[in-house]
Amino acid sequence: MNAFHLLSELTVFVLAVFVGLEVISKVPATLHTPLMSATNAIHGIVLVGALLVAVVATPTLGPVLSVLVVFLASLNVFGGYVVTGRMLAMFKARPAPPPKPASTEAAKP
């Protein structure tokens, strides 16, 4: 890999970080959960990409890093679904409390 290729990849990464921070900072709190739910699909694509990289990894350090990346991508996907499920459960209607039994104090002599 030549220095120009590495520099261009680092430039794309830094620009992606800045664009991501700018986009996420403009999201209001009420839209955070739907946005997180929608990005779980993107995290699933990251997981598939990590699995594909793990298949073609070179035998030096590639397999170790591939397992680590697949593990972290899996945590991101499953954690996102757990948090989204909890947030959506907060908006479900609560069941009505059972009626209180009638008082027997008035019937006593």
C-alpha positions in Angstrom: 0.0 0.0 0.0 1.5 3.3 -1.0 1.4 6.5 1.1 -1.0 8.2 -1.3 -3.6 5.4 -0.9 -3.3 5.5 2.9 -3.6 9.3 2.9 -6.7 9.2 0.8 -8.3 6.5 3.0 -7.5 8.6 6.1 -9.0 11.7 4.5 -12.2 9.9 3.7 -12.4 8.5 7.3 -11.8 12.0 8.9 -14.4 13.6 6.6 -16.9 10.8 7.5 -16.4 11.4 11.2 -17.0 15.2 10.8 -20.1 14.6 8.6 -21.4 12.0 11.1 -20.9 14.3 14.1 -22.6 17.2 12.2 -25.6 15.0 11.2 -26.1 13.4 14.7 -25.8 16.7 16.6 -28.8 18.1 14.6 -31.2 15.2 15.6 -33.7 16.2 18.2 -34.1 13.9 21.2 -37.6 12.8 20.2 -36.2 11.3 16.9 -33.2 9.5 18.5 -35.0 6.2 19.0 -36.4 5.9 15.5 -33.1 6.9 14.1 -31.3 4.3 16.2 -33.8 1.7 15.1 -33.2 2.5 11.4 -29.5 2.4 11.8 -29.6 -1.1 13.1 -30.0 -2.2 9.4 -26.8 -0.3 8.6 -25.0 -2.0 11.5 -26.2 -5.3 10.1 -24.5 -4.4 6.8 -21.3 -3.7 8.8 -21.6 -7.1 10.4 -21.9 -8.8 7.0 -18.9 -6.8 5.7 -16.8 -7.9 8.8 -17.7 -11.5 8.1 -16.6 -11.1 4.4 -13.3 -9.5 5.5 -12.8 -12.4 8.0 -13.0 -14.9 5.1 -10.2 -13.3 3.1 -8.0 -12.2 6.0 -4.2 -12.8 5.8 -2.8 -15.3 8.2 -0.7 -12.8 10.2 -2.9 -10.6 12.3 -6.0 -10.6 10.1 -8.0 -13.5 11.7 -7.6 -12.0 15.2 -8.8 -8.6 14.2 -11.6 -10.1 12.1 -13.0 -12.0 15.1 -12.7 -8.8 17.2 -14.5 -6.7 14.5 -17.3 -9.3 14.1 -17.8 -9.4 17.9 -18.0 -5.6 18.2 -20.3 -5.4 15.2 -22.5 -8.0 16.7 -22.7 -6.2 20.0 -23.6 -3.0 18.2 -26.5 -4.7 16.3 -27.9 -6.6 19.3 -27.5 -3.8 21.7 -29.3 -1.4 19.4 -32.2 -3.8 19.2 -32.4 -4.2 23.0 -32.3 -0.4 23.6 -34.9 0.2 20.9 -37.1 -2.4 22.3 -36.9 -0.9 25.8 -37.6 2.6 24.5 -40.6 1.4 22.5 -41.9 -0.5 25.6 -42.1 2.9 27.4 -44.8 4.0 25.0 -47.1 1.0 25.4 -50.3 1.5 27.3 -50.2 0.2 30.8 -52.9 -2.3 31.9 -55.7 -0.9 34.1 -55.3 -1.7 37.8 -57.7 -4.4 39.1 -60.8 -3.0 40.9 -60.5 -2.7 44.7 -62.8 -5.1 46.7 -65.8 -3.5 48.4 -65.2 -2.6 52.0 -66.7 -5.1 54.5 -66.4 -2.6 57.4 -70.0 -1.2 56.8 -71.6 -4.6 57.0 -70.3 -5.4 60.5 -72.8 -5.0 63.4 
